Amino acid sequence: MPTALLLKTNGEIEPLELNNETDAELIREKIGGWFDCVRSHEKKIVGYVHDEGLIIGLPANPVATFLFDQLLAGDCVIVGSYSEKGEYDGESHELPSHFYSGRFSEMARTMGADEALNERLNAMLANVDTSFTVTEWVE
């Protein structure tokens, strides 16, 4: 079973063992609610973030923001998105090996502890317009 990583907003990383049957429950438990998916085909990863993180004011996640090149709030679970054959098949796979390295862990801790970075990201989050509404449903 693939090992996912929980990227906490403070830069801590926690490994998670996925088993496919209860993945959604585990992810929901770890990030604190229902989740949305973000993808980076370039990095061969998928991330799961709280789907109301911006609306309920969760803190910015500097590592997830960096990995997915978009402002993300709250804890994030990442998994590999490509099979051993190099195919994107919608299943959870093992992360590329560099995500398990001490170098990645150190980068995450450094970003999580960088007060100036986190203040800037949280200020950006505070300016995100979350008042959007759906006015028309088109099938």
Accessible surface in RSA format (square Angstrom, percent):
REM  Atomic radii and reference values for relative SASA: ProtOr
REM  Chains: A
REM  Algorithm: Lee & Richards
REM  Probe-radius: 1.40
REM  Slices: 20
REM RES _ NUM      All-atoms   Total-Side   Main-Chain    Non-polar    All polar
REM                ABS   REL    ABS   REL    ABS   REL    ABS   REL    ABS   REL
RES MET A   1   145.71  75.5  86.53  57.3  59.18 140.9  91.40  77.7  54.31  72.0
RES PRO A   2    15.89  11.6  13.60  12.4   2.29   8.3  15.33  12.7   0.56   3.5
RES THR A   3    22.32  15.9  22.29  22.6   0.04   0.1   9.38  12.6  12.94  19.6
RES ALA A   4     0.00   0.0   0.00   0.0   0.00   0.0   0.00   0.0   0.00   0.0
RES LEU A   5     7.32   4.1   7.32   5.2   0.00   0.0   7.32   5.1   0.00   0.0
RES LEU A   6     3.83   2.1   3.83   2.7   0.00   0.0   3.83   2.7   0.00   0.0
RES LEU A   7     1.60   0.9   1.14   0.8   0.46   1.2   1.60   1.1   0.00   0.0
RES LYS A   8    58.51  28.5  57.94  35.5   0.57   1.4  18.85  17.0  39.66  42.2
RES THR A   9    28.01  19.9  23.80  24.1   4.21  10.0   4.06   5.5  23.94  36.2
RES ASN A  10    80.54  55.5  64.91  62.7  15.62  37.6  36.38  87.6  44.15  42.7
RES GLY A  11     1.01   1.3   0.00   N/A   1.01   1.3   0.77   2.1   0.24   0.5
RES GLU A  12    90.09  51.7  87.15  65.9   2.94   7.0  33.43  64.7  56.66  46.3
RES ILE A  13    44.34  25.2  14.78  11.0  29.56  71.2  14.86  10.7  29.47  80.0
RES GLU A  14    49.48  28.4  48.64  36.8   0.84   2.0  26.47  51.2  23.01  18.8
RES PRO A  15    90.10  65.7  76.47  69.7  13.62  49.5  76.76  63.4  13.33  82.9
RES LEU A  16    10.50   5.8   6.75   4.8   3.75   9.4  10.45   7.3   0.05   0.1
RES GLU A  17   116.95  67.1  99.01  74.9  17.94  42.7  64.10 124.0  52.85  43.2
RES LEU A  18     1.76   1.0   0.42   0.3   1.35   3.4   0.98   0.7   0.78   2.1
RES ASN A  19    73.37  50.6  65.70  63.5   7.67  18.5  24.31  58.5  49.06  47.4
RES ASN A  20    83.96  57.9  59.72  57.7  24.23  58.4  25.04  60.3  58.92  56.9
RES GLU A  21   162.56  93.3 126.89  96.0  35.67  84.9  48.17  93.2 114.39  93.4
RES THR A  22    60.18  42.8  59.13  59.9   1.05   2.5  47.43  63.7  12.75  19.3
RES ASP A  23    20.01  14.0  18.89  18.8   1.11   2.6  14.52  34.2   5.48   5.5
RES ALA A  24    51.01  46.9  46.56  71.9   4.45  10.1  48.18  67.8   2.84   7.5
RES GLU A  25   103.00  59.1  98.11  74.2   4.88  11.6  31.20  60.4  71.79  58.6
RES LEU A  26    43.75  24.4  40.56  29.0   3.18   8.0  43.23  30.4   0.52   1.4
RES ILE A  27     6.30   3.6   6.30   4.7   0.00   0.0   6.30   4.5   0.00   0.0
RES ARG A  28    67.70  28.4  66.07  33.7   1.63   3.9  13.41  18.3  54.29  32.9
RES GLU A  29   127.08  73.0  99.18  75.0  27.90  66.4  47.58  92.0  79.50  64.9
RES LYS A  30    57.85  28.2  44.30  27.2  13.54  32.2  12.23  11.0  45.61  48.6
RES ILE A  31     9.78   5.6   0.02   0.0   9.76  23.5   1.60   1.1   8.19  22.2
RES GLY A  32    57.81  71.3   0.00   N/A  57.81  71.3  33.51  91.9  24.30  54.4
RES GLY A  33    16.72  20.6   0.00   N/A  16.72  20.6  16.27  44.6   0.46   1.0
RES TRP A  34   164.12  65.9 162.87  78.8   1.26   2.9 134.08  71.5  30.04  48.7
RES PHE A  35    53.59  26.8  33.07  20.5  20.52  53.4  33.07  20.1  20.52  58.7
RES ASP A  36    73.90  51.8  69.92  69.6   3.99   9.4  19.03  44.8  54.87  54.7
RES CYS A  37    48.95  37.0  24.54  27.4  24.40  57.3  20.33  51.5  28.61  30.9
RES VAL A  38    17.00  11.2  13.21  12.0   3.80   9.1  17.00  14.8   0.00   0.0
RES ARG A  39   125.58  52.7 101.30  51.6  24.28  57.8  21.52  29.4 104.07  63.1
RES SER A  40    13.73  11.6   7.67  10.2   6.05  13.9   9.23  19.7   4.50   6.3
RES HIS A  41    90.99  49.7  80.15  55.7  10.84  27.7  63.01  64.9  27.99  32.6
RES GLU A  42   154.59  88.8 120.52  91.2  34.07  81.1  54.50 105.4 100.09  81.7
RES LYS A  43    60.04  29.3  51.22  31.4   8.82  21.0  38.21  34.4  21.83  23.3
RES LYS A  44    98.98  48.3  98.45  60.4   0.53   1.3  47.21  42.5  51.77  55.1
RES ILE A  45     0.85   0.5   0.00   0.0   0.85   2.1   0.00   0.0   0.85   2.3
RES VAL A  46    10.23   6.7  10.23   9.3   0.00   0.0  10.23   8.9   0.00   0.0
RES GLY A  47     0.00   0.0   0.00   N/A   0.00   0.0   0.00   0.0   0.00   0.0
RES TYR A  48    39.03  18.2  39.03  22.2   0.00   0.0  11.70   8.8  27.33  33.7
RES VAL A  49    10.85   7.1  10.85   9.8   0.00   0.0  10.85   9.4   0.00   0.0
RES HIS A  50    20.68  11.3  14.09   9.8   6.59  16.8   7.85   8.1  12.83  14.9
RES ASP A  51    61.44  43.0  37.97  37.8  23.46  55.5   3.89   9.1  57.55  57.4
RES GLU A  52    83.76  48.1  83.14  62.9   0.62   1.5  11.99  23.2  71.77  58.6
RES GLY A  53     2.34   2.9   0.00   N/A   2.34   2.9   1.42   3.9   0.92   2.1
RES LEU A  54    75.45  42.0  57.62  41.2  17.83  44.8  59.77  42.0  15.68  42.2
RES ILE A  55    95.80  54.5  71.16  53.0  24.64  59.4  71.29  51.3  24.51  66.5
RES ILE A  56    97.47  55.5  63.03  47.0  34.43  83.0  70.96  51.1  26.51  71.9
RES GLY A  57    60.71  74.9   0.00   N/A  60.71  74.9  32.63  89.5  28.08  62.9
RES LEU A  58    48.55  27.0  44.68  32.0   3.87   9.7  45.02  31.6   3.52   9.5
RES PRO A  59    65.70  47.9  61.60  56.2   4.11  14.9  65.70  54.2   0.00   0.0
RES ALA A  60     1.51   1.4   0.00   0.0   1.51   3.4   0.00   0.0   1.51   4.0
RES ASN A  61     0.03   0.0   0.03   0.0   0.00   0.0   0.03   0.1   0.00   0.0
RES PRO A  62     1.62   1.2   0.25   0.2   1.37   5.0   0.34   0.3   1.27   7.9
RES VAL A  63     1.27   0.8   1.27   1.2   0.00   0.0   1.27   1.1   0.00   0.0
RES ALA A  64     0.06   0.1   0.06   0.1   0.00   0.0   0.06   0.1   0.00   0.0
RES THR A  65    22.89  16.3  21.80  22.1   1.10   2.6  21.80  29.3   1.10   1.7
RES PHE A  66   111.48  55.8  96.81  60.0  14.67  38.2 105.01  63.7   6.46  18.5
RES LEU A  67     6.06   3.4   5.38   3.9   0.68   1.7   5.38   3.8   0.68   1.8
RES PHE A  68    11.47   5.7   0.00   0.0  11.47  29.8   1.60   1.0   9.87  28.2
RES ASP A  69   132.68  92.9 108.17 107.7  24.51  57.9  28.73  67.6 103.95 103.7
RES GLN A  70    84.63  47.3  74.20  54.2  10.43  24.8  31.17  66.3  53.46  40.5
RES LEU A  71    41.91  23.3  24.54  17.6  17.38  43.7  24.58  17.3  17.33  46.6
RES LEU A  72    13.03   7.3  12.17   8.7   0.86   2.2  13.03   9.1   0.00   0.0
RES ALA A  73     5.15   4.7   0.54   0.8   4.61  10.5   0.54   0.8   4.61  12.2
RES GLY A  74     1.74   2.1   0.00   N/A   1.74   2.1   1.74   4.8   0.00   0.0
RES ASP A  75    35.87  25.1  33.20  33.0   2.67   6.3   2.88   6.8  32.99  32.9
RES CYS A  76     0.00   0.0   0.00   0.0   0.00   0.0   0.00   0.0   0.00   0.0
RES VAL A  77     0.00   0.0   0.00   0.0   0.00   0.0   0.00   0.0   0.00   0.0
RES ILE A  78     0.00   0.0   0.00   0.0   0.00   0.0   0.00   0.0   0.00   0.0
RES VAL A  79     1.82   1.2   1.82   1.6   0.00   0.0   1.82   1.6   0.00   0.0
RES GLY A  80     0.89   1.1   0.00   N/A   0.89   1.1   0.77   2.1   0.12   0.3
RES SER A  81     1.87   1.6   1.37   1.8   0.50   1.2   1.24   2.6   0.63   0.9
RES TYR A  82    51.46  24.0  40.60  23.1  10.87  28.3  23.04  17.3  28.42  35.0
RES SER A  83    20.30  17.2  13.70  18.3   6.59  15.2  13.92  29.6   6.38   8.9
RES GLU A  84   189.84 109.0 145.92 110.4  43.92 104.6  68.31 132.1 121.53  99.2
RES LYS A  85   174.18  85.0 138.72  85.1  35.47  84.4  92.04  82.8  82.14  87.5
RES GLY A  86    46.35  57.2   0.00   N/A  46.35  57.2  24.01  65.9  22.35  50.1
RES GLU A  87    96.91  55.6  92.06  69.6   4.85  11.5  34.58  66.9  62.33  50.9
RES TYR A  88    85.46  39.9  57.45  32.7  28.01  72.9  51.14  38.4  34.32  42.3
RES ASP A  89    71.68  50.2  39.80  39.6  31.89  75.4  34.06  80.2  37.63  37.5
RES GLY A  90    62.06  76.5   0.00   N/A  62.06  76.5  28.81  79.1  33.25  74.5
RES GLU A  91   102.94  59.1  94.97  71.9   7.97  19.0  29.83  57.7  73.11  59.7
RES SER A  92    26.23  22.2  13.43  17.9  12.80  29.5   1.00   2.1  25.23  35.3
RES HIS A  93    38.68  21.1  35.90  25.0   2.78   7.1  23.46  24.2  15.22  17.7
RES GLU A  94    88.52  50.8  74.08  56.0  14.44  34.4  52.10 100.8  36.43  29.7
RES LEU A  95     5.98   3.3   0.00   0.0   5.98  15.0   0.00   0.0   5.98  16.1
RES PRO A  96    35.82  26.1  23.73  21.6  12.08  43.9  35.64  29.4   0.17   1.1
RES SER A  97    94.35  79.7  81.19 108.4  13.16  30.3  48.78 103.9  45.57  63.8
RES HIS A  98   107.14  58.6 101.97  70.9   5.17  13.2  80.20  82.6  26.95  31.4
RES PHE A  99     4.31   2.2   3.31   2.1   1.00   2.6   3.31   2.0   1.00   2.9
RES TYR A 100    87.24  40.7  53.68  30.5  33.55  87.3  59.73  44.9  27.51  33.9
RES SER A 101    40.19  34.0  30.43  40.6   9.76  22.5  37.46  79.8   2.73   3.8
RES GLY A 102    55.85  68.9   0.00   N/A  55.85  68.9  40.37 110.8  15.48  34.7
RES ARG A 103   209.34  87.9 195.16  99.5  14.18  33.8  74.87 102.3 134.47  81.5
RES PHE A 104    18.11   9.1  13.25   8.2   4.86  12.7  17.75  10.8   0.36   1.0
RES SER A 105    28.71  24.3  28.32  37.8   0.40   0.9   9.23  19.6  19.48  27.3
RES GLU A 106    91.81  52.7  91.81  69.5   0.00   0.0  45.08  87.2  46.73  38.2
RES MET A 107    57.23  29.6  50.64  33.5   6.60  15.7  36.58  31.1  20.65  27.4
RES ALA A 108     0.63   0.6   0.63   1.0   0.00   0.0   0.63   0.9   0.00   0.0
RES ARG A 109   124.12  52.1 120.27  61.3   3.85   9.2  57.28  78.3  66.84  40.5
RES THR A 110    78.54  55.9  70.46  71.4   8.08  19.3  67.13  90.2  11.41  17.3
RES MET A 111    32.88  17.0  31.98  21.2   0.90   2.1  29.82  25.4   3.05   4.0
RES GLY A 112    13.99  17.3   0.00   N/A  13.99  17.3   0.00   0.0  13.99  31.3
RES ALA A 113    76.45  70.3  50.94  78.6  25.51  58.0  61.99  87.3  14.45  38.3
RES ASP A 114    58.97  41.3  50.23  50.0   8.74  20.7  14.51  34.1  44.46  44.3
RES GLU A 115   134.30  77.1 126.83  96.0   7.47  17.8  47.19  91.3  87.11  71.1
RES ALA A 116    54.73  50.3  47.23  72.9   7.50  17.1  51.55  72.6   3.18   8.4
RES LEU A 117    37.93  21.1  37.93  27.1   0.00   0.0  37.93  26.6   0.00   0.0
RES ASN A 118    23.04  15.9  23.02  22.2   0.02   0.0  18.30  44.0   4.74   4.6
RES GLU A 119   120.35  69.1 111.17  84.1   9.19  21.9  45.41  87.8  74.94  61.2
RES ARG A 120   141.72  59.5 137.35  70.0   4.37  10.4  69.50  95.0  72.22  43.8
RES LEU A 121    16.36   9.1  16.36  11.7   0.00   0.0  16.36  11.5   0.00   0.0
RES ASN A 122    54.29  37.4  48.48  46.9   5.80  14.0  25.99  62.6  28.29  27.3
RES ALA A 123    55.20  50.8  46.26  71.4   8.94  20.3  53.14  74.8   2.06   5.5
RES MET A 124   106.41  55.1 100.24  66.3   6.18  14.7  85.30  72.5  21.12  28.0
RES LEU A 125    22.10  12.3  12.03   8.6  10.07  25.3  12.19   8.6   9.91  26.7
RES ALA A 126    87.14  80.1  46.62  71.9  40.53  92.2  59.70  84.1  27.45  72.7
RES ASN A 127   128.08  88.3  96.24  93.0  31.83  76.7  30.60  73.6  97.48  94.2
RES VAL A 128    54.86  36.1  38.32  34.7  16.55  39.9  43.15  37.5  11.72  31.8
RES ASP A 129   104.84  73.4  82.52  82.1  22.32  52.8  43.86 103.2  60.98  60.8
RES THR A 130    49.19  35.0  33.53  34.0  15.66  37.3   5.61   7.5  43.58  65.9
RES SER A 131    85.93  72.6  61.94  82.7  23.99  55.3  53.90 114.8  32.03  44.9
RES PHE A 132   142.22  71.2 120.78  74.8  21.44  55.8 130.57  79.2  11.65  33.3
RES THR A 133   109.25  77.7  81.76  82.9  27.48  65.5  67.30  90.4  41.94  63.4
RES VAL A 134   121.71  80.1  89.68  81.2  32.03  77.2  93.91  81.6  27.80  75.4
RES THR A 135   129.52  92.1  89.27  90.5  40.25  95.9  68.69  92.3  60.83  92.0
RES GLU A 136   128.96  74.0 107.16  81.1  21.79  51.9  39.08  75.6  89.88  73.4
RES TRP A 137   199.39  80.0 172.85  83.7  26.55  62.3 166.30  88.7  33.10  53.7
RES VAL A 138   114.98  75.7  87.62  79.3  27.36  65.9  90.49  78.6  24.49  66.4
RES GLU A 139   191.10 109.7 119.31  90.3  71.78 170.9  76.88 148.7 114.22  93.3
END  Absolute sums over single chains surface
CHAIN  1 A     8449.2       6663.1       1786.1       4561.0       3888.2
END  Absolute sums over all chains
TOTAL          8449.2       6663.1       1786.1       4561.0       3888.2
